[in-house]
Amino acid sequence: MKIGIIGGSGYVGGELLRLLLLHPQAEVKMVTSRHSIGEYVFNVHPNLRGLTRLKFVPQDIAELQKHCDLVFTATPHGGSVNLVPKFLEAGLKVIDMSADFRLKNPDDYIEWYGWKHANPQLLKEAAYGLPELHRQEIKSARLVACPGCMATAAILPLAPVIKADLVEKNRIVVDVKIGSSGAGSKPTIASHHPERFGGVRPYKVAGHRHLAEVEQELDNLTSEPVTVSFTPHAVNMVRGILSTIHVFPKTPLTNKVVWKMLRSQYEGEPFIRFVKYKKGPYQLPDPKVTMGTNFCDIGFELDPHANRLLLFSAIDNIVKGASGQGVQCLNIMMDIDENIGLKSTGFHPM
């Protein structure tokens, strides 16, 4: 598969390059950037030095059509909404890493992103790029909309319990801790290292836009509307997300019931791991263990005192939360083993 990457100078674009340059059945032909035209890719992404001699080029649909079969659009939110239809018209398949095609209801873009969607006819067509829930749609899609990183970390642990109808659907609390790379490669005063270092900062504590995806996907699994309380925190790490989720069972649960539910949903999934141990420092999911990998680690604990089920998930926000998930979708679209180009153990210690 011949690949183009639109907006390859950011963190998501850099991670796409890292994965695709080592992918045995994909070839990166073009990488575009508005700000780094003519620069070697490895000058912007120094970890790729020695792996590629590609340079950033201007975006040119005729050249992309000539050299590529599929493009990844790694542009800021709102940046691909008018580009994607042009790529599709040119006969290119698209995996979009932005939020521009994730939501099925065009009115949701007005509510959550503050702009009217310019191409609403493509929203129903776009496959939501979460393979564990939408593998068949992804397989035949010409447009895949990859999920948000925090949405991924919330949906994957919640999907089994919502589908099994085990918990109250109007009382779900999601607490997310995310590393600084989630803010992108262009710093603001809030993401500037001296301001962020040493702290734990709640932000957008109500109404975060990833909440729209979470409720959309969970609503698809049940006949009742789902209400999620969602609050992220910026923490002092570069990569990773830890999601701590509080749900309240309709009837008392046992460990056996929860294990059975998780396994029935994710049996055979190549990038889901269950983490619940009684000894060692990593008894429950920890994002440190997932860094550099496409794994989502899921664990749980029962709290009978408060009739509460605690769910935990850990991912690398740039891999399973973005680029790795995109490459997993690519593998599905190519009808090849989903592990290809993605099987990595990460590092320990880190």
Residue, then its C-alpha position, 0 to 999 in steps of 0.5 A: m500500500k502506497i501511503g501519503i501523510i498530510g500534516g506529517s510534522g506534528y507528533v501524530g504525523g511523526e508517530l505514523l512515520r515511525l510505524l509505517l517506515l518499518h511496516p513491511q507492507a506499506e511504503v510512505k511515498m509523500v509527507t506534506s507540511r505547511h511549515s517544513i517544506g523542503e526539510y528532511v523528515f528526520n530534522v523534524h523527527p530526529n528519531l527517524r534519522g537513518l530510516t528515511r531520506l524523505k523530505f516534506v513537500p507541499q500538498d498537491i492532490a494530483e501528486l498524491q493521486k499519482h503516487c499514493d493509494l491511501v492518505f492519513t490526514a494528521t491535521p488539526h481539528g477543522g483542517s481536514v473537513n474540506l480536504v477529505p472530500k477532495f481526496l475521496e474524489a481523487g480515488l484515494k482512501v483516507i484515514d483521518m486522525s482529526a475529529d472532523f468525521r468522528l461524530k455522526n450527527p452534524d449538529d454535534y459539531i456545532e455543540w462540541y466544536g463550535w462550527k457547522h460541518a461543511n460536508p455532513q453527507l460523509l459523516k454516516e459513511a465514515a467508519y469510526g476507527l475503533p477496531e474492537l467495536h467497528r472492525q467490519e465497517i473499517k474493512s470495507a470503508r474508504l473513509v475511517a475517522c480515528p477516535g480521540c485518545m481520551a475517548t479510546a481510553a474511556i470507551l474500551p473499558l466501558a463497552p463490555v459493562i454497558k453492553a452487558d447492562l450491568v450498571e446504571k447508565n446515567r451515573i458513569v464517572v470518567d477521570v482521565k490523566i494525560g501526558s503533555s504530548g496530548a496537547g500537540s507539538k505547538p506549546t501554549i502557556a498551559s502546556h509550556h514545560p515550566e508551567r506544567f512540570g510538577g503539577v496535576r491540573p484539571y482542565k475542561v472539567a465539564g463538557h470536554r469534546h471527547l465526551a461526544e464520542v464516548e456517549q455516541e459509541l456507548d449509546n450504540l451498545t444499549s437501548e437506553p441513553v448513556t450519561v457520562s461525567f468526564t474530567p481530564h487532568a494534565v499530569n507530569m509525563v510526556r506520553g500516556i493516559l490512565s483512565t479511572i472509571h466509576v460505575f455503579p452496578k444494578t445488582p452486586l457483582t463478583n470478580k468472576v462475573v466481571w472477568k467473564m464479561l471482559r473476556s467475552q467482549y475482547e477474547g482474541e483481540p490482539f491489542i487488549r490486555f487484562v491487568k489485575y494482579k495481586k503482587g508486584p508494582y503493576q497490579l493494575p494498568d499503568p500507562k508507563v507499561t504501554m509507552g510505545t505500544n498499541f496495547c490498551d491495558i484494562g483492569f478492574e476492582l470491586d468496591p462493595h462498601a460503596n457498591r462501585l465497580l472501578l474500571f482502569s485503562a492505560i494506553d499510549n495516547i500517540v499510539k493506541g490513542a492515535s497513530g497506532q490505531g490508524v495503522q491497525c485500521l490500515n491493516i484491517m483495510m488491507d485485509i492483513d494481520e492486524n499485528i503487522g508493523l505494530k507488535s512491540t513490547g515497549f520498554h522497561p524500565m522507562 
